[in-house]
């Protein structure tokens, strides 16, 4: 099993949470990797759409790191900045202004970084 198969799209991510699990509970780690692999093999939807859905979930969780990660992945899979904004804007309906604000700040940083390149 290639545990990084889905992550190999030129996005740097911190995987120390998986490393810690592997160190302290190898059985749990192996089960989680098998679970992740199963989830990532379900590809009826295209990867751009999957990343946009994940982005929406991360907006509600207000996780700037995850918002940036999934927004960048969505861009890498062909999403436009407008599509990403639409997902973030929809977070207002379930997460309110705090979710929208957190996501907007993460996107501002991401879009500024992309403009520098």
N, C-alpha and C positions, 0 to 999 in steps of 0.2 A: 504494500500500500504506500503510495506517495503522499505523505501527510501534508505536503505543501503544494499539491497540484493546483488547487484553486487560488492559492496566494501568488502564483508565479505570473503576475501581470505588471511587473515593474512598480510596485507600491511597497515601500519599506514599512514593515510592521514589527511591532515588538511582540515576540512570541514567548517572553519569559514566563507568562502564566502557564503555558503548556510545559515548558521546561521544568517548572517547579512541581507540577502535577506528576510529571514523569519521574522526577527524583524521589518524591515522597510516596507515591502510590502508582506503581507501574501498571497494575491491573486496571485502575480507573482510567489512566492515560490511554491504554490500549483500547478500552471500550469507547472512550470519547473520540478517538481517532477513527474507529470503525463507524461510529455514529455520524461523524462529520463527513466521512467518505460516502456513506449512504445518502445523506442529504444532498451532497454536491453532485451525486450521480443522477439525481432527479432533474433532468434538464428539458422538461417539456417547454418551459419558457426560455427565451434567449437570455444570455448573461446580463445584457444591459437592463432588461426588465427586472431580473432578480436583484441586481444591485440597487435599482431605484426603490424597490420594495424594502430591502434591507436599510437603505438610507432613511426611509420614512419611519421605520421602527426605531432606528437610532435617534431620530429627532425627538420622538416621544420620550425615549430614555434620557435625553439631554446629555449624551455622551459625545463631547467634542471630538475626541480621538476617533471614535467609531464613525461619526458623521463625516469627518474628513476622509477616512479610509474608504467608506463606501461611495462617497461622492467622487473621489478620485478614480476608483474602480469603474464607476458608471461612465465617467468621461473616457476612460481607456477603452471601454466597450462601445463607445460611440454616442453616448448621451450628450446633449448640448447643455450649456449653462442654463438656458431657459427651462429645459426639462427638469434639471436639478432644482432650480428655484421653485417650479410648480410643486414638486414633492415637499419642499420645505414650507412653502406657503400653506399647503394642506395640513401641515402639523398644527396649525392654529385651531383647526376644528376639534381636535382631540387633546392636544397638549397645551393649548393656549399660548399666550405671549411668551412665557418662559421657554417653552420648547422652540418656538420660532426664533427667539432672540439667540439662544444657544447655537442653533443651527446656522443662523445668519453670520454670527461671529466666526464660526468654523469655516464657512464658505468664503467669507471675506479673506481670511488668511490663505486658504487654498487658491482662490482665484488670483490673489496678489502674487503668490509663488509661481503660478502658471504663466502670468504675464511677464515675469522676470526671465523666463526661459526662452 
